[in-house]
Structures are given as structure tokens and as C-alpha cells.
Amino acid sequence: MRLGIQLGYSGEGFAAAVDEVVEFEQAGADLVVVPEAYSFDAVSQLGYLAARTRTMDLASGVMQLYTRTPTLTAMTAAGLDYVSGGRFNLGLGASGPQVIEGFHGVRYDAPVARTREIVEICRRVWRRETLTVDGPHYRIPLPGDYAKPLKIINHPVRPRVPILLAAMGPRNVALAAEIAEGWQALWLDPRSSDRIFGESLADGRSRRDPALGPLEISVPVPFAIGDPDPALLDRHRAQLALYLGGMGARGRNFSNDLVRRYGYAEEATRIQDLYLSGRRAEAVAAVPADLVTATSLTGRPDDVRRGLDALAAAGVTTLLASPLAATRAERVKQIAELRALLPSI
């Protein structure tokens, strides 16, 4: 199992955060993932990280597929792969209508079909094909006297940058298993993963090109090694409340839908009602303790090892760890300890 680090998107203390990532790399981390949401863009931060790191992979987690043209997405990925010496992974996701329509002013439509088309266009760009596309959602070049087919000027470092698709719904998960190098999951409860995702993964894998290799599965997990301390999980509980309550509109919140499928339908409704009515502290308190612990790793080394084994049994190949320790020195120390506990899969 690979060990990744997920950078926060609060925008506070980036220089210190990068210094910490460098120490995580020295402690054994294999990957750093930079989110975008509707905060600072991921690309500028990834370029900086490419210069400060030496061996760890870099990934966007995730770039929204609606906000860049397919060819710009391909060019950006090729550029980040270039400046990092072939260490970039393109994390892509559809995000949701609240962000895409509410912040970017772009219509949120056909996420599965657009994802498939964009992935194909990116790979054709990286292969330096002269690009002609006449798909249901993208036409390249546009008709006109001044348009002609082109191919990317530079030779990409790799003819195929690994693509990691973020997905929660059944059709998106099946698509990731079919066409992507990896699937970025969210809050994977290993006890329920086969029930929730097994059919979609099997469906996608049945159409998977063997040249893609085995499907990589990554999942973000807050962790702390040591005597159990419920207070350490307060930040994780608050993030769950934010996503279940505020990351999406009522009736169109993909995180909320996922937790309902896990079996927390009543709780998901209550959290969203509280959050959207401005009662955020109550929304945080309403997050079920079982959901908090099932989607995190805390406790003594044997407890954490058992949790890691359960994730590996669920197919997870990359752990995106978020250390919960209070100090930088302790976080780096815990990354090294977690590295030693990871199962070989």
C-alpha cells in the first residue's frame, strides 16, 4: 500500500505546509495530493511542490473537469509532468452543481459522458495526435476558416499521464474502474465497501483495457497513532458535517447521498437540515460516532494495523493520510510510524 498526503485547502501557511511535505517525503510518503474545491487553484501549488520534492508523486485531488477545456487539461497535466520529471498524476472530478454553476457559472450537465470524452482527448493529446474530435460534448477544431487540427508542440515526458477519477455514484465509480488508472474514493467504510461499490467496480473492470494495469484505489483517511483520544477526531467530524450539510444543495449533495447509502439516511437528513439552517455546531454534533471512527484510523499500533488490513482487503492501494497530531514534529513522526505499519499488497 502506498502512503500519500492530502494537503489542506485553507490557504493558511502554505510555505510551512510545503516544508512539512518535504519532511513527510523524507519520512516515507510516496504521494502528495492537492485539492482545488473553490479555493486556490491546485496547479500553482503543484508546480511549487514539484520544485521542492524529489521522489514523491504529485496529484491533483481534484481538478474540476468543467472549468478547463479538455485540451487545456491535457496541456496542464503534461506541463506538471514535465516540471516534476514524470511524477504527476491527473486527478479529475465532476465536482457538483453548487460549485460548477454557482461559482464558475458553467452548466453542470452530463458528468459521466463528459468525463469519458475528456479522458480520451487528454490521452490523444499526450500521444501527440493531430486532434480532431466530433463528440457529443466537444468539437475540435470548431468549424470555420481559421481553424485547423493541431497537435501539442512539445513531446510530453510520458505518452500517458496516470488519470485518477474522483467518484462516488455508481455510474461514476464504474467509469473510473473502466477507463482510469485509479479511483479516488471518499470516506471509504471498509465494512460496507463491497456492498456499496462492488457491483460498480466489477462492471467497470469487465470493460477495462488490460493495458491500463490493475485499478489503483486511493482514499483519504485521518489518523493518529497512540492511546485513543476522541477529541482528535473533532476536525474529521467537522469536515464530515461540512460535506454532508454544506457541500451541495438540498436534494443534490453527492456526499450526503453516499452516507445515506452507507445506512445513515436519517442522520444525513438531520445534519443537512441543521447545517443549512445555520446551526453548524449542532450539525457537527449530529454526525454519528460510528461514521467518524469507520472512516478514520486512530488508536494503538495494533488497532491501526487492523484498520489498514481492512482497507487493503477492500481493495485500497493508496492511503491519503491526514495526521491529526497537534505539532509538526509529531505529525512527521507519525507518518514514519504509519509507513512501517502499511501492509504489503
Beta strands, then each sheet from edge to edge (+ up, - down):
strand 1: 2-6
strand 2: 31-34
strand 3: 57-60
strand 4: 63-64
strand 5: 88-93
strand 6: 133-134
strand 7: 139-140
strand 8: 163-166
strand 9: 182-184
strand 10: 216-225
strand 11: 297-299
strand 12: 318-323
sheet 1: 4+ 5+ 3+ 2+ 1+ 12+ 10+ 9+ 8+
sheet 2: 4+ 5+ 3+ 2+ 1+ 12+ 10+ 11+
sheet 3: 6+ 7-
end
